[in-house]
């Protein structure tokens, strides 16, 4: 498993990508957790590190799992809100030059495309393609796309069959 996680013991993998000390949330962590009882916590952990994964909560909502969707959003808020205790004036909100993203083209393009992707995710939420649709919607929602973000597709391609049967 990427990042050195141990699936049998439930350790969450954290990938080390890019330069020294550049840690990113590893989408592989989501592979283990989304279908488990602790799924909203896994989702909240990923969304607290990189906001776009919260889009995956649409799968829970589309399945009528409102408690799980709400819990994912609430836990994300609990994990993110402490940042407001710090001075954020130096926090960059610039996307940066040379980035691939619909948002760099136009917010008027980005918003409806992400909305449509979330709607498709909602529609297919009860099918085997739910997490794949959610993963693609997550990638479209990213304000900037870096090639390793393609790893989110792994979430949609995961075989969670044995996990589903454990419920």
ABEGO torsion letter per residue (X at the ends): XBGGBBAAAGBBBBBBBEBBGBBBBBAAAAAAAAABAAAAAAAAAAAAABAAAAAAAAAAAAAGBAAAAAAAAAAAAAAAAAAAABBAAABBABAEBGBBBAAAABAAAAAAAAAAAAAAAAAAAABAAAAAAAAAAAAAABABBBAAAAAAAAAAABBAAAAAAAX
